[in-house]
Amino acid sequence: MTSHTLVTGAAGMLGRALCETFEPHFKLIKISKSGRENTLACDLSNLSATRKIFENQKINLVVNSAAYSDVDGCERDPEQAFRANTVIPKNLAMICSEKKIPWIHISTDYVFDGKKRSPYAETDPTGPVNIYGMTKWAGEFYALKSASPAVVVRTSWLFGAHEPKNFVNAIVECLRKEDEISVLDDQRDAPTYVKDLSLCVQKIAEHLFDFSKNNPDKAWNEIFHVCNTGDTTRHEMAVAIRDFMGLSKKKVHVTDRTQIKNRVAIRPDYVAMSNRRFQDFFKMKIRPWRESLSEYIKEQCAS
Ligand SMILES: NC(=O)c1ccc[n+]([C@@H]2O[C@H](COP(=O)([O-])OP(=O)(O)OC[C@H]3O[C@@H](n4cnc5c(N)ncnc54)[C@H](OP(=O)(O)O)[C@@H]3O)[C@@H](O)[C@H]2O)c1
């Protein structure tokens, strides 16, 4: 049986990488809000519009990567944050439960309060400190209550997919133009290359697809942390980017939060996650972030 997979958020940074990875293996139905990047347009916070997608297409697996992921934007517009980050998974949980469709919901390290000083495990208590984290946490709730098999994939600090907005691309651009740059050193997190994450999501998708074929009436609601191995700060990462670009003469200074304009959301200080559970369960290694970053920078600098 072929997997007909609905990928939401398909025009976003992760969505595009997911589609590239899934395309050779699965038949894809790609959705975004606007319809850009050869996707179908649908506001998935609208339940009847979402139902129509499921009525008009054959779908037996869903990967929900749609979100309002702008952390400060969420603080300014909580209504939009709620619709994208909570109502979409609520709608998908309802439809997937009715139709017994397994699904994967992408979530975030920002469900944690950032007070721990060792990598967060799936069993650690959550405690979001901003609107983005709260609305994503509420979205997880619906996935975990789904009557069809559903896996919550928590990930963190994405880079890759030629997305101009991400931190790594922004630093690459600055280092090309400036001799000295200043970067924050206030948060520890696990960077994640969207190409590596997409391969892990594919592994989960294949497992879910087989599980629901063999257990048509069973739910399986799980959380996995999927990020590159290790953790770092933005400053340490900018130094690594500089070195991988062969520009070690350029200076990377540390700056503080007071120098950053338009930052309205509180950030958790420490949100590195352990990916041990995923690696053990799926018997699949996830690379250290430096290895993935080095590969991505080489690709970026060659293009
Ligand atoms: N970026 C990070 O560093 C990061 C870190 C941890 C977790 N995550 C999670 O990873 C996932 C992907 O993030 P991303 O950075 O790839 O996001 P992104 O680039 O901002 O893309 C979000 C996608 O969601 C779509 N979308 C938003 N609202 C929608 C709606 N109402 N109806 C239908 N589609 C809607 C957007 O459509 P348009 O293209 O039309 O705008 C876009 O395609 C999200 O779940 C996010 O919470 C991201």
PDBQT file of the ligand as one rigid body, heavy atoms in Angstrom, charges set to zero:
ROOT
HETATM    1  N1  LIG A 401      12.047  27.494  13.250  1.00  0.00    +0.000 N 
HETATM    2  C1  LIG A 401      12.545  26.953  14.350  1.00  0.00    +0.000 C 
HETATM    3  O1  LIG A 401      13.692  27.237  14.771  1.00  0.00    +0.000 OA
HETATM    4  C2  LIG A 401      11.744  25.936  15.110  1.00  0.00    +0.000 A 
HETATM    5  C3  LIG A 401      12.238  25.458  16.337  1.00  0.00    +0.000 A 
HETATM    6  C4  LIG A 401      11.500  24.471  17.029  1.00  0.00    +0.000 A 
HETATM    7  C5  LIG A 401      10.314  23.977  16.504  1.00  0.00    +0.000 A 
HETATM    8  N2  LIG A 401       9.850  24.484  15.316  1.00  0.00    +0.000 N 
HETATM    9  C6  LIG A 401       8.592  23.934  14.806  1.00  0.00    +0.000 C 
HETATM   10  O2  LIG A 401       8.855  23.363  13.534  1.00  0.00    +0.000 OA
HETATM   11  C7  LIG A 401       7.719  23.493  12.682  1.00  0.00    +0.000 C 
HETATM   12  C8  LIG A 401       8.124  24.156  11.373  1.00  0.00    +0.000 C 
HETATM   13  O3  LIG A 401       8.663  25.440  11.649  1.00  0.00    +0.000 OA
HETATM   14  P1  LIG A 401       9.216  26.371  10.472  1.00  0.00    +0.000 P 
HETATM   15  O4  LIG A 401      10.259  27.252  11.070  1.00  0.00    +0.000 OA
HETATM   16  O5  LIG A 401       9.540  25.512   9.281  1.00  0.00    +0.000 OA
HETATM   17  O6  LIG A 401       7.930  27.259  10.186  1.00  0.00    +0.000 OA
HETATM   18  P2  LIG A 401       7.731  28.338   9.017  1.00  0.00    +0.000 P 
HETATM   19  O7  LIG A 401       8.917  28.408   8.133  1.00  0.00    +0.000 OA
HETATM   20  O8  LIG A 401       7.294  29.585   9.705  1.00  0.00    +0.000 OA
HETATM   21  O9  LIG A 401       6.516  27.732   8.178  1.00  0.00    +0.000 OA
HETATM   22  C9  LIG A 401       5.254  27.598   8.744  1.00  0.00    +0.000 C 
HETATM   23  C10 LIG A 401       4.311  27.039   7.710  1.00  0.00    +0.000 C 
HETATM   24  O10 LIG A 401       3.010  26.930   8.317  1.00  0.00    +0.000 OA
HETATM   25  C11 LIG A 401       2.040  27.445   7.412  1.00  0.00    +0.000 C 
HETATM   26  N3  LIG A 401       0.884  27.957   8.161  1.00  0.00    +0.000 N 
HETATM   27  C12 LIG A 401       0.873  28.895   9.141  1.00  0.00    +0.000 A 
HETATM   28  N4  LIG A 401      -0.396  29.134   9.543  1.00  0.00    +0.000 NA
HETATM   29  C13 LIG A 401      -1.206  28.339   8.796  1.00  0.00    +0.000 A 
HETATM   30  C14 LIG A 401      -2.599  28.151   8.704  1.00  0.00    +0.000 A 
HETATM   31  N5  LIG A 401      -3.462  28.823   9.495  1.00  0.00    +0.000 N 
HETATM   32  N6  LIG A 401      -3.092  27.263   7.805  1.00  0.00    +0.000 NA
HETATM   33  C15 LIG A 401      -2.248  26.568   7.011  1.00  0.00    +0.000 A 
HETATM   34  N7  LIG A 401      -0.911  26.690   7.053  1.00  0.00    +0.000 NA
HETATM   35  C16 LIG A 401      -0.394  27.581   7.931  1.00  0.00    +0.000 A 
HETATM   36  C17 LIG A 401       2.766  28.552   6.666  1.00  0.00    +0.000 C 
HETATM   37  O11 LIG A 401       2.079  28.879   5.457  1.00  0.00    +0.000 OA
HETATM   38  P3  LIG A 401       2.663  30.038   4.471  1.00  0.00    +0.000 P 
HETATM   39  O12 LIG A 401       3.881  29.447   3.860  1.00  0.00    +0.000 OA
HETATM   40  O13 LIG A 401       1.597  30.294   3.508  1.00  0.00    +0.000 OA
HETATM   41  O14 LIG A 401       2.969  31.205   5.376  1.00  0.00    +0.000 OA
HETATM   42  C18 LIG A 401       4.138  27.911   6.460  1.00  0.00    +0.000 C 
HETATM   43  O15 LIG A 401       4.146  27.112   5.301  1.00  0.00    +0.000 OA
HETATM   44  C19 LIG A 401       6.682  24.274  13.498  1.00  0.00    +0.000 C 
HETATM   45  O16 LIG A 401       5.832  23.361  14.138  1.00  0.00    +0.000 OA
HETATM   46  C20 LIG A 401       7.522  24.994  14.553  1.00  0.00    +0.000 C 
HETATM   47  O17 LIG A 401       6.769  25.280  15.702  1.00  0.00    +0.000 OA
HETATM   48  C21 LIG A 401      10.534  25.438  14.611  1.00  0.00    +0.000 A 
ENDROOT
TORSDOF 0
